[in-house]
């Protein structure tokens, strides 16, 4: 049960990153980001799960760089930027959370009911 929720967080983080890059027209990056969690679920190797974590940490960096760019342009234009910063930092934090909860192969679900 908890493993499914963890994978849902990972997939959602990659979907958000894909949407961000799709807005910029980077279709190949979007395809890679959409394929990454699927491949990560199918390839049950520790290195693959670590790769997903690295991609998500880099994705959080992308969110922070984007927040900085939008902040600068809004500041110059005299537009409000507070809500944007809160949202962008929340998305970056969620992406880091998803990186932290990527299920590793061989891990047991600690909250799963013990049988027998």
Buried (B, 14 or more C-beta within 10 A) or exposed (E): EEBEEBBEBBBBBBBBBBEBBBEEEBEEBBEBBBEBBEEBBEEEEEEBBEBBBEBBBEBBEBBBEBBEEBBEEBEEEEEEBEEBBEEBBEBBEBBBBBBEBBBEEEEEEEEEEEEE
